[in-house]
């Protein structure tokens, strides 16, 4: 087993960073599995606005949600961050109009992203992916991760996300 710092040092996880203004400081952290990083580097820029026709591209949405998360801006439950059922699994999704980022809260204000995907794939009428499969994938990745216990924080939204 290893600490989070060790997993970052050996490259098992990577911290996601965004440019900050001089007056901004990190209030939350987000770490990513290699699959998440690969998706961000190779697939994200190719995505177009989905069926809701957001004014921002998916890439801009990702930049904005990461910035909001990291600098501690308001993250609204259900609209931007939601737990998947069953809640006891402590699997969460960070959401934008066109994106879903699936993972878990390691410790309060520390999110580990397993993978990202296009939101329309999870919505009717053309649903091709299921939230249940996403939940199972996150639980499996967490179980396989050589991270010291406790691998995840339990609690309610305000305790885990609020700054």
C-alpha positions in Angstrom: 0.0 0.0 0.0 1.1 3.6 -0.6 0.2 7.1 0.3 -1.3 9.5 -2.1 2.0 11.4 -2.3 3.8 8.2 -3.3 1.2 7.4 -6.0 1.7 10.9 -7.4 5.5 10.4 -7.3 5.4 7.1 -9.2 2.8 8.4 -11.7 0.0 6.1 -10.7 -2.1 9.3 -10.2 -1.6 12.8 -11.5 -2.7 16.1 -10.0 -4.8 18.2 -12.4 -3.9 21.8 -12.3 -5.2 25.0 -13.9 -3.6 28.5 -14.2 -4.5 30.6 -11.2 -4.7 34.4 -10.9 -2.4 36.0 -8.3 -5.2 36.3 -5.9 -6.4 32.7 -6.3 -5.1 29.7 -4.3 -6.0 26.0 -4.3 -8.8 25.2 -1.9 -9.6 21.8 -3.3 -7.5 19.2 -5.2 -8.3 16.9 -8.1 -6.2 13.8 -9.0 -6.6 11.7 -12.1 -6.0 8.1 -13.2 -4.1 7.7 -16.5 -7.3 6.9 -18.3 -8.7 10.3 -17.3 -5.5 12.1 -18.4 -5.5 10.2 -21.7 -9.2 11.2 -22.4 -8.4 14.8 -21.5 -5.4 14.9 -23.8 -6.7 12.9 -26.8 -10.5 12.9 -26.8 -11.9 16.0 -25.0 -10.9 18.5 -27.7 -12.7 16.5 -30.4 -16.0 16.7 -28.6 -18.7 19.1 -29.9 -21.5 20.7 -27.9 -24.2 18.1 -27.1 -27.9 18.1 -27.4 -28.4 21.0 -25.0 -26.2 23.2 -27.2 -24.1 24.8 -24.4 -22.4 28.1 -25.4 -19.1 26.7 -24.2 -17.2 23.8 -25.9 -16.7 20.7 -23.9 -13.0 21.7 -23.5 -14.0 25.1 -22.2 -16.5 23.4 -19.8 -13.7 21.2 -18.5 -11.4 24.1 -17.9 -14.1 26.0 -16.1 -15.3 23.2 -13.9 -11.7 22.3 -12.9 -11.0 26.0 -12.1 -14.2 26.2 -10.0 -13.3 23.0 -8.2 -9.6 23.9 -7.5 -10.1 27.5 -6.4 -13.0 26.7 -4.1 -15.8 28.4 -6.0 -19.4 27.3 -5.3 -20.1 23.7 -6.5 -23.8 23.0 -6.4 -25.1 19.6 -5.4 -26.9 17.8 -8.2 -26.3 20.4 -10.9 -22.4 20.2 -10.7 -21.6 17.4 -8.4 -23.7 14.4 -7.5 -23.3 11.0 -5.8 -24.3 7.9 -7.7 -26.6 5.3 -6.1 -26.2 3.4 -4.0 -24.7 6.2 -1.8 -22.8 3.8 0.4 -20.3 3.3 -2.5 -19.3 6.9 -2.3 -19.0 7.3 -6.1 -19.5 10.8 -7.4 -19.7 12.6 -10.7 -18.4 16.1 -11.4 -20.8 17.5 -14.1 -21.0 20.1 -16.8 -23.6 20.4 -19.5 -21.7 18.0 -21.8 -19.3 16.2 -19.6 -19.3 13.7 -16.8 -16.2 13.0 -14.6 -16.5 9.9 -12.5 -14.5 9.3 -9.3 -14.6 9.5 -5.5 -13.7 11.8 -2.7 -10.5 10.5 -1.1 -10.6 13.1 1.7 -12.7 16.2 2.1 -12.0 18.5 -0.9 -9.8 15.9 -2.7 -11.4 14.2 -5.7 -9.9 11.3 -7.5 -11.2 11.2 -11.1 -11.1 7.7 -12.7 -12.5 8.6 -16.1 -14.4 11.2 -18.1 -17.1 10.9 -20.7 -19.6 12.7 -22.9 -22.9 13.4 -21.0 -25.2 12.6 -23.9 -24.1 9.0 -23.7 -25.9 8.7 -20.4 -29.1 10.4 -21.4 -32.2 9.2 -23.2 -33.2 8.8 -25.9 -29.9 7.7 -27.3 -28.3 6.4 -24.1 -25.4 4.1 -24.8 -23.8 4.1 -21.3 -25.2 3.5 -17.9 -24.5 5.2 -14.6 -24.4 1.7 -13.0 -21.5 0.7 -15.2 -19.8 3.9 -14.4 -20.3 3.3 -10.7 -18.9 -0.2 -10.9 -15.9 1.0 -12.9 -15.0 3.6 -10.2 -15.5 1.1 -7.4 -13.2 -1.4 -9.2 -10.5 1.2 -9.9 -10.6 2.2 -6.3 -10.3 -1.3 -5.0 -7.4 -2.0 -7.3 -5.5 1.2 -6.4 -2.6 0.5 -4.0 -3.7 3.3 -1.7 -3.5 3.2 2.1 -6.8 2.9 3.9 -9.1 4.6 4.2 -9.4 4.9 0.4 -12.4 7.1 0.5 -14.2 9.6 2.7 -17.8 9.1 3.6 -20.3 11.8 4.3 -22.6 14.3 2.9 -22.0 16.8 0.2 -21.3 19.8 2.4 -18.8 18.0 4.5 -16.9 16.6 1.5 -17.0 19.5 -1.0 -17.6 22.8 0.8 -14.7 25.1 1.4 
